Amino acid sequence: MGMQYHCSRCHQRFAGPAEGAPEHCPRCKAEAGLEPDKRAPLAMLLFAAFLATAVLASVVGGAVAVASS
């Protein structure tokens, strides 16, 4: 099993060959725009979770403040 690739034309994710890059997308047959599938680094995922928690806390705090007045 090779690397995972992503077609930028039809957004299909597929496994490429064990060695080298794939020749074309299996769905749309595009030869250009095939990119290795990359995952976000752990630090970026943790920062996104922190930001989402901060936004949720702000919304809940604002709703509580409006409801109590």
CNS distance restraints for C-alpha pairs under 8 A (distance, minus, plus):
assign (resid   1 and name CA) (resid  15 and name CA) 7.07 0.50 0.50
assign (resid   1 and name CA) (resid  16 and name CA) 7.58 0.50 0.50
assign (resid   1 and name CA) (resid  17 and name CA) 6.84 0.50 0.50
assign (resid   1 and name CA) (resid  18 and name CA) 5.69 0.50 0.50
assign (resid   2 and name CA) (resid  15 and name CA) 5.92 0.50 0.50
assign (resid   2 and name CA) (resid  16 and name CA) 5.17 0.50 0.50
assign (resid   2 and name CA) (resid  17 and name CA) 4.86 0.50 0.50
assign (resid   2 and name CA) (resid  18 and name CA) 3.86 0.50 0.50
assign (resid   2 and name CA) (resid  19 and name CA) 6.98 0.50 0.50
assign (resid   3 and name CA) (resid  15 and name CA) 5.71 0.50 0.50
assign (resid   3 and name CA) (resid  16 and name CA) 5.45 0.50 0.50
assign (resid   3 and name CA) (resid  17 and name CA) 7.05 0.50 0.50
assign (resid   3 and name CA) (resid  18 and name CA) 6.85 0.50 0.50
assign (resid   3 and name CA) (resid  36 and name CA) 7.15 0.50 0.50
assign (resid   3 and name CA) (resid  37 and name CA) 7.87 0.50 0.50
assign (resid   4 and name CA) (resid  13 and name CA) 6.89 0.50 0.50
assign (resid   4 and name CA) (resid  14 and name CA) 5.66 0.50 0.50
assign (resid   4 and name CA) (resid  15 and name CA) 4.45 0.50 0.50
assign (resid   4 and name CA) (resid  16 and name CA) 5.97 0.50 0.50
assign (resid   4 and name CA) (resid  36 and name CA) 6.11 0.50 0.50
assign (resid   4 and name CA) (resid  37 and name CA) 5.44 0.50 0.50
assign (resid   5 and name CA) (resid  13 and name CA) 5.67 0.50 0.50
assign (resid   5 and name CA) (resid  14 and name CA) 5.42 0.50 0.50
assign (resid   5 and name CA) (resid  15 and name CA) 5.99 0.50 0.50
assign (resid   5 and name CA) (resid  16 and name CA) 6.31 0.50 0.50
assign (resid   5 and name CA) (resid  34 and name CA) 6.41 0.50 0.50
assign (resid   5 and name CA) (resid  35 and name CA) 5.51 0.50 0.50
assign (resid   5 and name CA) (resid  36 and name CA) 4.40 0.50 0.50
assign (resid   5 and name CA) (resid  37 and name CA) 4.85 0.50 0.50
assign (resid   6 and name CA) (resid  11 and name CA) 6.19 0.50 0.50
assign (resid   6 and name CA) (resid  12 and name CA) 5.78 0.50 0.50
assign (resid   6 and name CA) (resid  13 and name CA) 4.57 0.50 0.50
assign (resid   6 and name CA) (resid  14 and name CA) 6.57 0.50 0.50
assign (resid   6 and name CA) (resid  34 and name CA) 5.73 0.50 0.50
assign (resid   6 and name CA) (resid  35 and name CA) 5.24 0.50 0.50
assign (resid   6 and name CA) (resid  36 and name CA) 6.12 0.50 0.50
assign (resid   6 and name CA) (resid  37 and name CA) 5.56 0.50 0.50
assign (resid   7 and name CA) (resid  11 and name CA) 4.94 0.50 0.50
assign (resid   7 and name CA) (resid  12 and name CA) 5.36 0.50 0.50
assign (resid   7 and name CA) (resid  13 and name CA) 6.57 0.50 0.50
assign (resid   7 and name CA) (resid  25 and name CA) 6.43 0.50 0.50
assign (resid   7 and name CA) (resid  30 and name CA) 7.84 0.50 0.50
assign (resid   7 and name CA) (resid  33 and name CA) 5.89 0.50 0.50
assign (resid   7 and name CA) (resid  34 and name CA) 4.70 0.50 0.50
assign (resid   7 and name CA) (resid  35 and name CA) 6.42 0.50 0.50
assign (resid   8 and name CA) (resid  12 and name CA) 7.85 0.50 0.50
assign (resid   8 and name CA) (resid  33 and name CA) 5.21 0.50 0.50
assign (resid   8 and name CA) (resid  34 and name CA) 6.33 0.50 0.50
assign (resid   8 and name CA) (resid  35 and name CA) 7.32 0.50 0.50
assign (resid   9 and name CA) (resid  28 and name CA) 7.87 0.50 0.50
assign (resid   9 and name CA) (resid  30 and name CA) 7.30 0.50 0.50
assign (resid   9 and name CA) (resid  33 and name CA) 6.77 0.50 0.50
assign (resid  10 and name CA) (resid  27 and name CA) 7.66 0.50 0.50
assign (resid  10 and name CA) (resid  28 and name CA) 6.67 0.50 0.50
assign (resid  12 and name CA) (resid  25 and name CA) 7.79 0.50 0.50
assign (resid  12 and name CA) (resid  27 and name CA) 7.12 0.50 0.50
assign (resid  13 and name CA) (resid  37 and name CA) 7.77 0.50 0.50
assign (resid  14 and name CA) (resid  26 and name CA) 7.84 0.50 0.50
assign (resid  16 and name CA) (resid  21 and name CA) 6.68 0.50 0.50
assign (resid  16 and name CA) (resid  22 and name CA) 5.38 0.50 0.50
assign (resid  17 and name CA) (resid  21 and name CA) 6.75 0.50 0.50
assign (resid  17 and name CA) (resid  22 and name CA) 6.18 0.50 0.50
assign (resid  22 and name CA) (resid  34 and name CA) 7.79 0.50 0.50
assign (resid  23 and name CA) (resid  31 and name CA) 6.08 0.50 0.50
assign (resid  24 and name CA) (resid  29 and name CA) 5.13 0.50 0.50
assign (resid  24 and name CA) (resid  30 and name CA) 5.30 0.50 0.50
assign (resid  24 and name CA) (resid  31 and name CA) 4.37 0.50 0.50
assign (resid  24 and name CA) (resid  32 and name CA) 7.46 0.50 0.50
assign (resid  24 and name CA) (resid  34 and name CA) 7.57 0.50 0.50
assign (resid  25 and name CA) (resid  29 and name CA) 4.57 0.50 0.50
assign (resid  25 and name CA) (resid  30 and name CA) 5.32 0.50 0.50
assign (resid  25 and name CA) (resid  31 and name CA) 6.62 0.50 0.50
assign (resid  25 and name CA) (resid  34 and name CA) 7.24 0.50 0.50
assign (resid  30 and name CA) (resid  34 and name CA) 8.00 0.50 0.50
assign (resid  40 and name CA) (resid  44 and name CA) 6.45 0.50 0.50
assign (resid  40 and name CA) (resid  45 and name CA) 6.75 0.50 0.50
assign (resid  41 and name CA) (resid  45 and name CA) 6.56 0.50 0.50
assign (resid  42 and name CA) (resid  46 and name CA) 6.18 0.50 0.50
assign (resid  43 and name CA) (resid  47 and name CA) 6.16 0.50 0.50
assign (resid  44 and name CA) (resid  48 and name CA) 6.22 0.50 0.50
assign (resid  45 and name CA) (resid  49 and name CA) 6.28 0.50 0.50
assign (resid  46 and name CA) (resid  50 and name CA) 6.18 0.50 0.50
assign (resid  47 and name CA) (resid  51 and name CA) 6.13 0.50 0.50
assign (resid  48 and name CA) (resid  52 and name CA) 6.13 0.50 0.50
assign (resid  49 and name CA) (resid  53 and name CA) 6.18 0.50 0.50
assign (resid  50 and name CA) (resid  54 and name CA) 6.20 0.50 0.50
assign (resid  51 and name CA) (resid  55 and name CA) 6.21 0.50 0.50
assign (resid  52 and name CA) (resid  56 and name CA) 6.13 0.50 0.50
assign (resid  53 and name CA) (resid  57 and name CA) 6.07 0.50 0.50
assign (resid  54 and name CA) (resid  58 and name CA) 6.18 0.50 0.50
assign (resid  55 and name CA) (resid  59 and name CA) 6.24 0.50 0.50
assign (resid  56 and name CA) (resid  60 and name CA) 6.14 0.50 0.50
assign (resid  57 and name CA) (resid  61 and name CA) 5.87 0.50 0.50
assign (resid  58 and name CA) (resid  62 and name CA) 5.98 0.50 0.50
assign (resid  59 and name CA) (resid  63 and name CA) 6.14 0.50 0.50
assign (resid  60 and name CA) (resid  64 and name CA) 6.14 0.50 0.50
assign (resid  61 and name CA) (resid  65 and name CA) 6.13 0.50 0.50
assign (resid  62 and name CA) (resid  66 and name CA) 6.18 0.50 0.50
assign (resid  63 and name CA) (resid  67 and name CA) 6.04 0.50 0.50
assign (resid  64 and name CA) (resid  68 and name CA) 6.04 0.50 0.50
assign (resid  65 and name CA) (resid  69 and name CA) 6.44 0.50 0.50
